[in-house]
Amino acid sequence: MLREFGFKNYYGFREGISVSFALDANCPAHISNGDPFSTIMGVKGANASGKTTVLRGISFLSAFAARSFSYDPDDPIPLVVHFDSSDPCELYAEFDVNGVTYLYEASLGGNQVVSETLYRTKAKKVKIIERQGNRLVHTIGEFDALKVMVLRPNASVISTTKQYGLPGLEDVHSFFVKVVSNVGFTGHVYDGSNSPAVAAELHHDAEKREFVAKFIKSIDVGVTEISIHESVERDPADPSKEKKKYTPFFQHGETYLQSITWHTESNGTRALFNRLPKIKRALDTGGLLVADEFDLHLHPMILPKLLNMFTDQDSNPNGAQLIFTTHDDDVLDYLGKYRCYLINKRDNESFGYRLDELPGDVLRNDRAVAPAYRSGKIGGLPRV
């Protein structure tokens, strides 16, 4: 479970931001469900304020930690510092795996790793690994075997350990691998571009296919069934080779003849078809789903139904988490002040705060949040 993450000198966030999922004693019981950390976190703000960058920060850190050894040795590290800053970008994530708390910190600049540090807390907090440049300068005894690794400037210690097949960091690597995101280096990745892969995934996973179909049928007034058709076609790059193609069909009525394809289905149904498998993956693994514009093409009343999957302990027994952006104002009243960050920008610098960090009593547990937001009292509004 993700406790907190943050970054500094990353895109528009010169001074940085910390995003905490922690819930204190002031949080109402109907929000916390008795848990110390939230399973959902919303991010709101004006266009170009930096909302997507908040999600991009944890998405990038997760990908770098778990998969950066897959970069070519000469590849640049895919990050952007604040304008012409010569300072490194600093990122961190604190998380729990199997009852142990880890804190991973990375400083990256000049297309190379400046430093990495990993802490572990059991009975007490201990620094277990420290890297400076391409050298491991500190390991506790059980990780001394990692000293045989040859470190690359653009690859993390965690991904390098995985590549070498060395033991010790399996839980840390597993946490970052289970982060599923629709945000990349350039920002939001449109769901529709991945529909063939989604269709293939659902074809081979009957449980996931049923999950998607059940939800869509529950909110779509026309769809009665979803099926995936498998066909074989010639590879355009090499006509001598064949490859399998998977096409979704959405049935509207009692017979297969009343089916339509992806291209003629509604945008809302197509959006759910692509997003629900990611939700199912997060729920099954207890991972983190990072979802930019989570409600794009969806009716506002569908968003709470999706969020309930993460807040309901019956549907989320593994403690999966969701962090998302949205332009929907009404969801603020669902989230309350403990589960939402507002992002603002001033003089080309982005900054953000969780709503319970606001001083005074503008926001109280017994008051709706959306009216205060729309009135401009708490920030995060576009200038129109």
C-alpha positions in Angstrom: 0.0 0.0 0.0 1.3 3.5 -0.9 1.6 5.7 2.1 3.0 8.8 0.4 4.9 10.0 -2.6 6.4 13.2 -3.8 8.9 15.0 -6.1 10.8 18.2 -6.5 12.1 20.1 -9.5 9.9 17.9 -11.8 8.1 19.5 -14.7 6.2 22.6 -13.3 6.8 21.7 -9.7 9.9 23.6 -8.8 9.4 23.4 -5.0 7.7 20.1 -5.3 4.7 18.4 -3.8 4.0 15.6 -1.3 0.9 13.5 -1.7 -0.2 11.6 1.4 -2.8 8.9 1.7 -2.6 9.0 5.5 -5.9 9.5 7.5 -5.7 10.9 11.0 -8.1 10.7 13.9 -10.0 13.8 12.6 -11.2 11.8 9.6 -14.8 10.6 10.0 -15.2 6.9 10.4 -17.4 6.6 7.3 -14.5 7.9 5.2 -11.6 6.0 6.8 -13.5 2.7 7.5 -11.1 2.4 10.4 -8.1 2.3 8.1 -5.0 4.5 8.5 -4.6 5.1 4.8 -7.1 5.9 2.1 -7.6 3.6 -0.9 -8.6 6.6 -3.2 -7.2 10.0 -3.9 -8.7 12.6 -6.3 -6.6 15.4 -7.9 -8.4 18.5 -9.2 -7.4 21.8 -10.6 -7.6 24.1 -13.6 -6.3 23.1 -17.1 -2.5 23.3 -17.3 -2.2 23.6 -13.5 -0.2 20.3 -13.2 -2.8 17.7 -12.3 -1.5 15.2 -14.8 2.1 15.8 -13.6 1.1 14.7 -10.1 0.1 11.3 -11.6 3.1 11.4 -13.9 5.4 11.6 -10.9 4.4 8.4 -9.3 4.0 6.7 -12.7 7.5 7.7 -13.7 9.1 6.7 -10.4 7.4 3.3 -10.5 8.5 2.6 -14.1 12.0 3.8 -13.4 12.4 1.7 -10.2 11.0 -1.5 -11.7 11.9 -1.3 -15.5 14.7 1.1 -16.2 17.2 -1.7 -17.0 15.1 -2.2 -20.1 16.3 1.1 -21.4 19.2 0.9 -23.9 22.4 1.8 -22.2 22.6 5.2 -23.9 19.0 6.1 -23.6 18.2 9.3 -21.7 16.1 9.1 -18.5 12.6 10.2 -19.6 12.0 13.1 -17.2 11.9 16.9 -17.4 13.2 19.3 -14.8 11.7 22.7 -14.1 12.5 24.8 -17.2 16.3 25.5 -17.3 17.1 24.3 -13.8 20.5 22.6 -13.4 19.5 20.9 -10.2 18.6 17.3 -10.1 15.0 16.0 -9.9 14.2 14.4 -6.6 11.5 11.8 -6.1 10.4 9.5 -3.3 7.7 6.9 -2.4 6.9 5.4 1.0 4.9 2.2 0.9 4.1 -1.0 2.8 4.6 -4.6 1.6 3.9 -7.6 3.7 3.9 -5.6 6.9 7.2 -3.9 6.2 7.5 -0.2 5.4 9.9 1.0 2.7 11.1 4.5 1.7 12.7 4.8 -1.7 14.4 8.0 -2.7 16.0 8.8 -6.1 17.9 11.9 -7.3 18.2 12.1 -11.1 19.9 14.7 -13.2 22.0 15.1 -16.4 20.5 11.8 -17.7 22.0 9.8 -14.9 21.3 8.6 -11.4 22.8 11.0 -8.9 21.8 8.9 -5.9 19.4 6.3 -4.7 18.5 5.3 -1.1 16.3 2.6 0.2 15.1 2.5 3.9 13.2 -0.3 5.6 11.2 -0.1 8.8 10.4 -3.1 10.8 11.1 -2.5 14.5 13.0 0.6 13.5 14.0 2.6 10.4 17.2 1.3 8.8 19.0 2.5 5.6 19.6 -0.7 3.8 21.0 0.5 0.4 22.6 3.7 -0.7 24.0 4.5 -4.2 26.1 7.4 -5.3 26.6 7.7 -9.0 27.4 4.2 -10.2 28.6 2.9 -6.9 26.9 1.2 -4.0 28.4 3.0 -1.1 26.3 1.3 1.6 24.5 -2.0 2.1 23.6 -3.8 5.3 24.9 -7.3 5.5 22.0 -9.2 4.0 22.4 -7.1 0.8 26.2 -7.4 0.4 25.6 -9.7 -2.6 24.4 -6.7 -4.6 27.9 -5.3 -4.7 28.7 -7.6 -7.6 26.4 -5.6 -9.9 27.7 -3.3 -12.5 25.4 -0.2 -12.3 24.3 1.8 -15.3 23.8 5.5 -15.2 20.2 5.3 -16.5 19.0 2.2 -14.5 17.8 1.9 -10.9 19.3 -0.4 -8.3 15.9 -2.2 -8.0 15.6 -3.0 -11.7 19.3 -4.0 -12.0 18.9 -6.4 -9.1 15.9 -7.9 -10.9 17.9 -8.3 -14.1 20.8 -10.0 -12.2 18.4 -12.3 -10.5 19.7 -11.4 -7.1 17.5 -11.9 -4.0 16.4 -9.3 -1.4 14.4 -6.7 -3.2 11.5 -8.9 -4.6 8.9 -7.1 -2.4 10.1 -3.7 -3.4 10.2 -4.6 -7.1 6.7 -6.2 -6.9 5.2 -3.0 -5.4 6.4 -0.9 -8.3 5.5 -3.5 -10.9 1.9 -3.5 -9.7 1.4 0.2 -10.5 -0.9 0.5 -13.5 -1.1 3.8 -15.2 -2.5 5.6 -18.3 0.1 8.4 -18.0 3.4 8.4 -19.8 6.3 10.8 -20.6 4.0 12.9 -22.8 1.1 12.8 -20.4 -2.3 11.1 -20.8 -2.3 8.0 -22.9 -5.6 7.6 -24.7 -7.4 4.4 -23.8 -8.7 3.7 -27.3 -5.2 3.2 -28.7 -4.8 0.0 -26.7 -8.2 -1.6 -27.5 -6.8 -4.6 -29.5 -4.5 -5.5 -26.5 -7.5 -5.2 -24.1 -9.6 -7.5 -26.4 -6.8 -10.1 -26.4 -6.5 -9.8 -22.6 -10.2 -10.4 -22.1 -10.3 -13.3 -24.6 -7.7 -15.2 -22.5 -9.2 -14.2 -19.1 -12.8 -15.3 -18.7 -13.0 -13.9 -15.1 -11.9 -10.5 -16.2 -14.2 -10.6 -19.2 -17.2 -11.4 -17.0 -16.2 -8.6 -14.7 -16.2 -6.1 -17.5 -19.4 -7.4 -19.1 -21.2 -7.4 -15.8 -20.4 -3.8 -15.0 -21.2 -2.5 -18.5 -24.5 -4.4 -18.6 -25.4 -2.9 -15.2 -25.1 0.7 -16.4 -25.6 0.5 -20.2 -29.2 0.6 -21.3 -28.5 -1.4 -24.4 -25.7 -3.9 -24.0 -26.9 -7.4 -23.1 -23.6 -9.3 -23.7 -20.0 -8.8 -24.7 -18.0 -11.3 -26.7 -14.5 -11.4 -28.2 -14.0 -12.9 -31.7 -10.7 -14.5 -32.5 -9.5 -14.4 -36.2 -6.3 -15.0 -38.1 -4.8 -12.5 -40.5 -1.6 -12.1 -42.5 1.2 -10.0 -41.0 1.5 -7.0 -43.3 5.3 -6.9 -42.6 5.7 -10.5 -43.5 2.8 -12.1 -45.6 4.3 -15.6 -44.9 3.4 -15.2 -41.2 0.0 -15.2 -39.6 -1.1 -13.4 -36.4 -4.2 -13.6 -34.3 -6.6 -10.7 -34.1 -9.2 -10.1 -31.4 -12.3 -8.1 -32.0 -14.9 -7.1 -29.3 -18.6 -7.4 -30.2 -21.3 -5.7 -28.1 -24.6 -7.4 -28.3 -27.8 -5.3 -28.1 -30.7 -7.7 -27.9 -31.3 -11.5 -27.7 -29.2 -12.7 -30.6 -25.7 -12.4 -31.8 -27.0 -10.8 -35.0 -27.8 -7.7 -33.0 -24.1 -7.1 -32.2 -22.1 -4.1 -33.1 -18.4 -3.5 -33.2 -16.1 -1.3 -31.2 -16.2 1.4 -34.0 -19.9 1.9 -33.7 -20.3 1.5 -29.9 -20.8 4.6 -27.7 -17.7 6.4 -26.3 -18.8 5.7 -22.8 -19.1 2.0 -23.3 -15.7 1.9 -25.1 -14.1 3.9 -22.3 -15.4 1.4 -19.7 -14.3 -1.5 -21.9 -10.7 -0.2 -21.8 -10.6 0.9 -18.1 -12.3 -1.9 -16.3 -9.6 -4.5 -17.0 -7.1 -2.1 -15.3 -9.4 -1.8 -12.3 -9.8 -5.5 -12.1 -6.0 -6.0 -12.3 -5.4 -3.5 -9.4 -8.1 -5.1 -7.3 -6.7 -8.6 -7.9 -3.1 -7.7 -7.1 -3.7 -5.0 -4.4 -1.8 -2.6 -6.7 -2.1 1.1 -7.4 -4.1 2.3 -10.4 -3.1 5.7 -11.7 -5.9 7.1 -13.9 -5.8 10.5 -15.6 -9.2 11.8 -16.6 -10.7 8.8 -15.0 -14.3 9.9 -15.9 -13.6 10.9 -19.5 -16.7 10.1 -21.6 -18.6 8.8 -18.6 -21.8 10.1 -17.0 -21.0 11.8 -13.6 -23.2 9.2 -11.7 -20.9 6.4 -12.9 -17.8 7.8 -11.2 -18.9 7.1 -7.6 -19.8 3.5 -8.7 -16.3 3.0 -9.9 -14.8 4.6 -6.8 -16.9 2.3 -4.6 -15.0 -0.7 -6.0 -11.9 0.7 -4.1 -13.6 1.9 -0.9 -15.8 -1.2 -0.4 -13.8 -3.8 1.6 -15.8 -6.6 0.0 -14.8 -5.6 -3.5 -11.3 -4.6 -2.5 -10.0 -7.2 0.0 -6.4 -6.7 -1.1 -6.2 -3.0 -0.4 -5.8 -1.8 -3.9 -5.6 2.0 -4.3 -6.6 4.6 -6.9 -5.3 8.0 -7.6 -7.1 9.9 -10.4 -7.8 13.3 -12.0 -11.2 14.6 -12.9 -13.0 17.7 -13.9 -16.2 16.7 -12.2 -17.0 19.0 -9.2 -19.7 16.9 -7.6 -17.2 14.1 -6.8 -15.6 16.5 -4.2 -18.5 15.8 -1.9 -17.9 12.1 -2.3 -14.2 12.5 -1.6 -14.4 15.0 1.2 -11.4 17.0 2.3 -9.2 14.1 3.3 -9.1 12.4 -0.1 -8.6 15.2 -2.6 -5.7 17.4 -3.6 -6.1 20.8 -5.4 -3.4 21.8 -7.8 -2.7 25.5 -8.6 -0.1 27.4 -10.6 1.4 30.8 -9.9 4.2 32.4 -12.0 4.6 29.2 -13.9 5.2 27.1 -10.8 2.7 24.4 -9.8 1.9 23.6 -6.2 -0.8 21.6 -4.4 -2.4 20.8 -1.1 -4.8 18.3 0.4 -8.0 20.0 1.3 -7.7 19.2 5.0 -4.5 21.3 5.0 -6.5 24.5 4.4 -6.6 26.7 7.5 -9.8 27.8 9.2 -13.2 26.3 8.9 -14.0 26.9 5.3 -14.3 23.1 4.9 -15.9 21.1 7.7 -16.8 17.5 7.9 -20.5 18.4 7.9 -20.4 20.7 4.9 -20.4 20.0 1.2 -17.1 20.7 -0.6 -18.3 21.4 -4.1 -20.0 24.8 -3.3 -16.8 26.1 -1.7 -14.8 25.0 -4.7 -17.1 26.6 -7.2 -17.1 29.9 -5.3 -13.3 30.0 -5.5 -12.7 29.9 -1.8 -10.3 27.0 -1.8 -8.5 27.5 -5.1 -8.0 25.1 -8.1 -10.4 27.0 -10.5 -9.6 28.1 -14.0 -9.4 31.8 -14.8 -12.4 32.3 -17.1 
